[in-house]
Amino acid sequence: MDELKNFEVNPDYTMAKKINGHLYLSEEQLEILNKYGINFQKCRTINDLIFNIELSFPANVPDDLENLLDILTERDYYENFDK
């Protein structure tokens, strides 16, 4: 429980911001994309970004990138598909 007392949430790091007028990504997500050389700047939609990630890593996606893919896929579903 003591670990939680020292845990600070940094909203500037985790809150999504508009990137290039098209995508909403957090600093944390941008770090992951940059770490793996994913060119998010040419992507106009979340779906484009997902495709770009999957194209770059057809197999053996690193865990942090896989988690980001899950988040983006879920967000794409809720924002862009009729329910």
N, C-alpha and C positions, 0 to 999 in steps of 0.2 A: 504494500500500500504506500510505502514511502516513495517508491519510484514515481507514482502518480502525482505526488506533490511537486516534484521537480519537472514534470512534463508540461511544456508550454505549447499551446497551439499558435502557430503563426498564420493568420488568415491571408496575409500577403503572399505566402508561399503556397498555400493550398487552394485559394479561391481562383476560379477560372476568370481569365480576362480575355478580351477580344484581341486576337492576333491577326494581323494583315486584313482586317475588315471582314473576315469570314469565319474563322474558328474561335472557339472559346477554350483556352487551355490554361492550366495553372503553371506556376514556376516549377513545381515538382514534376509535372508531366513534361514540360519543356526540357528539363534536365535529363530525363530518361530518353527522350527522343534524340537529343543531342549526343548523349552517351553512345548511342548505337548508330549515329550518322543518318537518322531518318530525316529526310528533307520535308518538314511539315509546311514550309513556307509556300510551296507550290500547290498545296492542297486547298481546295475551295470548300470542301465539306468534310464532315466526320467520316463519311463513307469513303471518300478519297484517301483520307489518312489511314483508315483501317486497311484498305487495299494496299497502300504503299508499305505498311508495316508487314503485312502478310507476304507481299512480294519479296521484301528484303530478307525475311526469315521464313522460308517455306517449311523448315523443320527445325526442331530444337530451339524454340523461342526461349530466351532467358526469362527467368521468373518475373522480374520487375516489368519487363516489356509485356509479358503475358497478362499480368495484372492490369496494366494500362489498356491493353487490347480488350479485356473483359469490360472495363469501365466504359470505354469508348463505344463498344458494341451495344451495351445496355442503353447508354445515352442516345445513340443513333436510333434504336428501336423506339424509345419513348418519345423522341422528338419528331421522327419522320415517318412512322408507320401508323396507318389507321387501325384503331382498335375496336 
